[in-house]
């Protein structure tokens, strides 16, 4: 196996290494002859006895994993391996970079922002921060190419709110970062890993992490409000990782992971970077943007490398179902995929059914589905469904749910229903309860606010005591902001409090309105956003903002009329429909629709003033 770091360490005559299809082309300064060497991914089988996350800190886990032969592997848009990062090399490079970070004057506890693109350099800097006693946090890559100013403002806000002392990115995004860093007095250094390596690296004793210190900040995706920095300690992190690998996914020594999830998302960072490392398992990465363009490459990685574990948001599975052609199934073998984790957003049963039906011909076993529930404020995971059982769902009476907030199982012949996926039971050492608006605990099947308690809970929001007090309640309970119910010990999520539209005393889920719109052939998934505004008579009005490709006015009006009619027939309320150009709905860094931003934009376009905040519906 050859990688850039090995070449730099072993060949002083090396000028540079150029990665190509499945090889590395080495140009020697003393010769014009190219030497070709194949890059092999890190193996599945390790030389170490597997440990399932029983470490006190992230660095102690890396120190152990570095004695083996497994690690991280990075693939390009065509599914060709472009680089590897064995845990052994990650340890060496991170320790070296830690000294460079200390050399620019950073001190214990300083925050360091890193743009989280899917590269070895991001991981090296992240772990270097922990070796140096610094607190890293990942920032998103641009979601839309046309949102330069919006992206720069987002970076600026995060860097300012975190009081970062340094910030880094690859050369692809450094111009965004340099623009965002202007006028930030706390920042001592802005640059790329390449620039950092050229700076002095003083010989010094590196930091020894302790369980009670802050491991990193995780900025929330901001689907209902501005991103906030979740403070995660080493103790909370390792507690959650142990629960995930031992009880949630039940990691084995012969497991291998594949992931397209972004490193700046908690599921990508904790679930697909840290969890494999603390169990000494190899991972194969495809960049998120490459997955979005051609999701088949992710499935090919799973097939070719016999990956046993891969997680996705539901929309990722839907993308696979829509984009992968039937003719491509002949070359796929998904029979090794034993754990198909699903989470990070509301899980729609039809998405899972459609995926299972399509990829059954490629060897996918629907029993591999593993629904789970979690959030950044609890490090990552809170509940997991039963392993090797597929997904279970419950259909409940839609009217009872809306009028009385009761999840009554559907009676035979009932037409209107909501279907929710069983997200399973909490991890060991964690508790869940459902409470009403007066904080009274509710019995089974009653819908209310989801509260959780356990060792994985955040320490708070960075530098935001007011929001911390709202989220962390007496008795160590965390208010998740989600709505759900418990049945026979398992959790079912029905939505978020800020996604509930209350009309004439009825609770209407924004997701239900959006899914209704998506049934129209002109509207694709994630192209509709629903919310409420206050009308001229202080009445609540449902607004549906839809991305539309139609250009003929009569066709546009026909779509508006159909949507209004469907909403009225389904919910008995009038609806205001606005059509906007494609790719203009605001989204979070993780790709979710941001209803609060959509609502704010609508109010500005409609010139409506003094509207109550969506957040006012929260406790």
Number of C-alpha atoms within 10 A of each C-alpha: 12 15 22 17 15 11 16 14 9 9 10 10 13 16 13 14 16 12 16 16 15 17 20 22 18 20 18 17 12 9 9 9 11 11 12 13 14 15 20 16 24 21 19 21 16 19 12 15 11 18 18 23 26 15 20 17 25 24 22 15 21 21 16 20 28 20 16 19 20 28 27 26 23 21 24 17 18 12 20 17 24 21 25 28 26 24 25 18 18 26 23 15 19 22 20 21 25 26 24 23 26 21 17 16 11 21 14 13 18 18 25 28 26 25 22 23 24 22 20 16 21 20 22 22 27 23 24 28 30 26 25 28 25 27 25 26 27 27 24 21 24 19 16 15 7 11 12 13 11 12 21 19 16 19 23 21 17 22 25 18 15 21 19 23 23 23 25 27 27 19 14 10 15 17 14 20 25 17 14 21 24 10 10 14 11 16 18 13 18 19 17 19 18 13 11 19 14 9 14 13 17 14 11 11 9 16 15 12 20 17 16 13 17 23 28 24 25 26 26 23 22 19 20 21 16 16 18 22 21 25 26 27 23 22 22 24 26 26 24 30 29 21 24 25 20 19 17 26 20 14 23 16 16 14 23 26 25 26 27 24 27 24 27 25 23 26 24 20 19 22 25 24 23 20 22 26 25 27 26 34 29 28 29 25 26 27 20 21 17 18 22 16 12 18 24 23 23 26 23 19 22 25 21 13 17 19 27 22 23 25 25 18 17 21 20 18 19 18 19 21 21 13 14 17 12 12 7 11 19 10 11 19 20 24 17 19 25 22 26 21 22 25 20 22 17 18 24 16 17 11 16 20 12 15 19 21 14 17 20 16 15 19 16 22 21 22 16 23 25 27 26 27 24 20 18 25 26 24 28 24 26 29 26 27 25 22 20 16 12 17 23 16 14 17 16 21 19 22 19 16 21 20 13 15 18 19 28 18 16 18 11 6 6 10 9 12 18 17 20 22 21 26 27 26 23 26 21 18 12 17 15 21 21 24 21 14 10 7 12 11 15 16 14 17 21 21 24 26 27 25 24 21 21 21 17 28 29 24 16 21 23 19 15 13 11 10 13 17 13 12 20 22 14 8 7 13 18 24 18 19 16 18 22 24 26 25 15 9 13 18 29 26 22 25 20 20 22 22 24 22 23 16 16 10 10 17 18 21 20 23 19 16 24 21 19 14 28 18 12 12 8 15 17 15 13 19 21 26 24 28 24 22 21 14 12 8 6 8 11 18 19 23 21 26 23 27 20 20 13 15 9 8 9 10 11 15 14 10 21 19 14 13 23 18 15 18 21 13 11 12 17 11 16 16 23 17 18 14 17 15 12 12 13 15 20 20 21 20 25 21 14 16 21 20 27 24 19 21 22 15 14 17 15 11 9 9 8 13 8 7 11 10 12 21 13 8 13 13 13
